[in-house]
Amino acid sequence: MKTKLIIMTFLFACSVWLIGCEQEGPAESAGERIDQTMEEAGERLEEAGQAVKETTEQAYEATRERLEETGEAAQETTEQALEEAGDTAEKTGEAIEERTQ
């Protein structure tokens, strides 16, 4: 009889424990909401990071292109200035020769 009472008490305790596990309490619901919120925040941060990366790459490319164009323009201007200086020096040399003759 005592054994039956112990077994019955054990089975009752197990059934109460199983019922308690099946029902969500407010803490578990709050925990799930926190997990979901954190997951969504992580996804948003990842999307924002990707957007920053893309914007940075675009800005880098635009800056690189402008620097390249500026370098080419500076080179052309320098070449023209040197050519004009050479022409002027040549004309000056010719003028000096004419005067010395």
FENPE-V375791 format. One record per residue. N is the residue number from 0. RES is the residue in one small letter. SS is DSSP state (hx for helix, st for strand, lp for the rest). PHI is phi as a letter, one per 20 degrees, with the letter a starting at -180 (none if undefined). PSI is psi in whole degrees, -180 to 180 (none if undefined). Layout:
# FENPE-V375791
n & res & ss & phi & psi
N & RES & SS & PHI & PSI
N & RES & SS & PHI & PSI
This chain:
# FENPE-V375791
n & res & ss & phi & psi
0 & m & lp & none & -44
1 & k & hx & f & -38
2 & t & hx & f & -42
3 & k & hx & f & -40
4 & l & hx & f & -41
5 & i & hx & f & -44
6 & i & hx & f & -44
7 & m & hx & f & -43
8 & t & hx & f & -42
9 & f & hx & f & -46
10 & l & hx & f & -40
11 & f & hx & f & -45
12 & a & hx & f & -41
13 & c & hx & f & -42
14 & s & hx & f & -39
15 & v & hx & f & -42
16 & w & hx & f & -43
17 & l & hx & f & -40
18 & i & hx & f & -41
19 & g & hx & f & -34
20 & c & hx & f & -32
21 & e & hx & f & -33
22 & q & lp & e & 131
23 & e & lp & e & 132
24 & g & lp & e & 172
25 & p & hx & f & -33
26 & a & hx & f & -41
27 & e & hx & f & -41
28 & s & hx & f & -43
29 & a & hx & f & -41
30 & g & hx & f & -42
31 & e & hx & f & -41
32 & r & hx & f & -40
33 & i & hx & f & -44
34 & d & hx & g & -45
35 & q & hx & f & -43
36 & t & hx & f & -43
37 & m & hx & f & -39
38 & e & hx & f & -44
39 & e & hx & f & -41
40 & a & hx & f & -41
41 & g & hx & f & -42
42 & e & hx & f & -42
43 & r & hx & f & -41
44 & l & hx & f & -40
45 & e & hx & f & -43
46 & e & hx & f & -42
47 & a & hx & f & -41
48 & g & hx & f & -41
49 & q & hx & f & -41
50 & a & hx & f & -41
51 & v & hx & f & -42
52 & k & hx & f & -46
53 & e & hx & f & -43
54 & t & hx & f & -42
55 & t & hx & f & -42
56 & e & hx & f & -41
57 & q & hx & f & -43
58 & a & hx & f & -41
59 & y & hx & f & -47
60 & e & hx & f & -44
61 & a & hx & f & -42
62 & t & hx & f & -43
63 & r & hx & f & -44
64 & e & hx & f & -43
65 & r & hx & f & -40
66 & l & hx & f & -40
67 & e & hx & f & -45
68 & e & hx & f & -42
69 & t & hx & f & -42
70 & g & hx & f & -43
71 & e & hx & f & -42
72 & a & hx & f & -41
73 & a & hx & f & -39
74 & q & hx & f & -44
75 & e & hx & f & -44
76 & t & hx & f & -43
77 & t & hx & f & -44
78 & e & hx & f & -42
79 & q & hx & f & -43
80 & a & hx & f & -41
81 & l & hx & f & -40
82 & e & hx & f & -44
83 & e & hx & f & -40
84 & a & hx & f & -39
85 & g & hx & f & -44
86 & d & hx & f & -44
87 & t & hx & f & -43
88 & a & hx & f & -40
89 & e & hx & f & -45
90 & k & hx & f & -41
91 & t & hx & f & -43
92 & g & hx & f & -42
93 & e & hx & f & -41
94 & a & hx & f & -39
95 & i & hx & f & -41
96 & e & hx & f & -42
97 & e & hx & f & -39
98 & r & hx & f & -30
99 & t & hx & e & -8
100 & q & lp & e & none
